[in-house]
Amino acid sequence: MDLYISEFLFDSGATWARIVSAFAKFPGYAAIAVGIGLLIYGFIKKRDGDVANGAYLISGACLTALIVLILKESTARMRFADLPSPEAYYRNMAFGMGGDSFPSGHTAMAACGFLFAPLLSAGKKRTTLNAVLCVWVTATALARITLGAHYFTDTAAAIIIALLIKLILGYFILNKGYLKSVEKCKSIFKKKRRPA
């Protein structure tokens, strides 16, 4: 199925796909930039919630990028545009052929925009953000497939990786347990300091 989708959509000169690809990683970079801002602001103002939110955004985007990079290097899947012929895909399933197709870094970074959703209060803003991001991530995935840079499974895996990291980090960092542990650490250090 992967090969059929790529053959159907492939158009290496598609202007729309090049434009979308050029800006595809913006949500991931925005998560890092906003995360750094929240960390600095949280430390200065001593606001643990902002520190946790900043750590969540930065670690989410960086961990997604790291996992994608490790998988790219370990699978070495050849890009559709670089295949010598469609038969090469069937002979080796395009893995281990010296490429960097699996998973899609552009699509993963686009999906990092979903990291912002838990930081917004539930309602119209969160729903609107999720709707816009669904369109953006889908457009990014289609653009990367159209350019022959990735297969459908490359983009699907990238989205799954980004969403899993969002869920896991959201549970461990944004969960109230994290803030309680920060407060517990502070209380331990305060108890050890006794006035002279």
N, C-alpha and C positions, 0 to 999 in steps of 0.2 A: 504494500500500500504506500509506503514511504516514497518509493521511486515513482509511482504513478502520479502522486500529488506533485512531486517536484517537476516531472516532465510536463504536466498540465500547466503549472503556473510559471515555469521558467521564462524569464525575459531579462537578461542581464543589463539591458539598456533602459529599464523602466525608471523614469524620472521620479515618480511618486515614491517608489521603493527606496531610491537613493536618498531622497529628502527625509523620509521617515527614519531610515537607518542612521542618518547623520545626527538626529536628535533623540534617538531611541534610549540612550543611556542616561538621559537627563534625570529621571526620577531617582535612580540609584545615587547619582552625584548629589542631588538635592537632599536625599536622606542623610548623607555624610555631612554636608554643609550645615543643615539644620541641626543635626545631632551635635556637632561641635559647638554651635551657638548655644544650644540648650545646656550642654555640659558646662561651658564657661559661665553662663548666666546662673545656672544652678549652684555652682561652687561659690561664685561671688555673693549671691544672695542667700546662700545656705538653704536652698530648696531641694530637698531630696527627690521630690517628684520630677523636677526638671532634669536632675542628674540621671535618674533612672530612664526617663524618656530619651535623653541624649545618648545614653549608653545603648539603649535598645535600637535606635536608628542607626548608629554607627556600626554596632556589632552585626546587625541584620544585613546591611549592605555589604560590609567587608567579608562576612562569613559566606554570603551568597557568592560573591566574586571569587573567593578562595576555593570553595567547593567546585565551582564551574571550571576554574583554572586547573585544578587537580584532575578532574574528570577529562578535560580536553587533552591534557598531556598523557594520561594513562590509556585513553581509548584510541587516540590518533585516528579518528574517523575522517576520511577524505570528504571534502565538500563536493556537492553535486556538480558545481561548475568545473571542478578539477578532475572529474572522472574521465578517464580516457574513452570509455564507452559504457553504456548501461549494463553490459554484460559483466563488467568489472564489479559492479555493485552486487550482483548475484554470486559471483565467485567468492568474494571475501566479505560480503555484507559491508564493504567500505571501512571496516574497522581495522586498525593496525596498518593502515596504508600511508601513514605519514601526514595526516591532515589534522585540522583542529575544528571539526564541525560539531562534535557532540560534547556538551550541550551548548545552546546558543547564549553567548554572553550578553549580546544586545537585548535579547528577550528577558533574560534573568534580571538585568539591571532595570528594564522597563517595569517588570513585575515588582521590583523593590518599592515602587510607589505605594503598594498596598501596605507597607509598613506604617504609613501615616494614618491609616483608617482608625486603629484603636485609640489614637491620640485625640480624635475628634469625638465630641459627644454624639451619642446615637441620634439620628434624625436626618433631616434633609442634607446637611453638609456631608455626612458620612456616605449617605446613599449616592449623592451626586459625585463625590470623589470616586467611589467604587465603580460607578457607571462610566465615568470618563476614563478611568484606568483600564477597565475591561476593553473599551474601544481601542485605547492606546496600545495595550499589550497585544491584542489581536492584530492590529495594523502592523505592529513591529514584527510579529511572527510571520505574517503574510509577506511583508517586505523582504525579510531574510530568506524565506523560501523562494520568492520570486527572483531574487538576485542569484540564487543558486548557492548561497553561503551556507544554508542549512536545510535539513529535511524536517518533515512534520514532527518526527519523534524528538529531534534536537530541541525544537521550540517548546514542545509539550513538557519535556523533561526539565527545561529551564524554568518554566512556570511552576511546576510541581516543587522543584528545589526551593525557589524563592518563597512560595506559600508555606511549605513545611517549616522553613527557618522562621518565618513570621509567626507561625503558630507556636513553635517551641520556645522562641525567645519571648514572645508575648506572655506565655505561661510563666516562665522563670523570672523574667525581669519586670514585666509590668504587673504581675500578680502582686497582690498585697503582701504576700510572704516576703518579697524582696525588701519592701520598705520597712516591714517589721524587723527584719534581720539587721537593717541599717540602724534602726532605732535601738535595737538590743546591743549592738556593738558600741554605739555612743554611750549607752547607760553603763556598760562595763568599764569603759575608759573614764567616765565621770566618777564612778565609785572608787577607782584606784587613786584618783587625785584627791587627797585629803588636805583641807586647809591647814596651814602651819600655825 
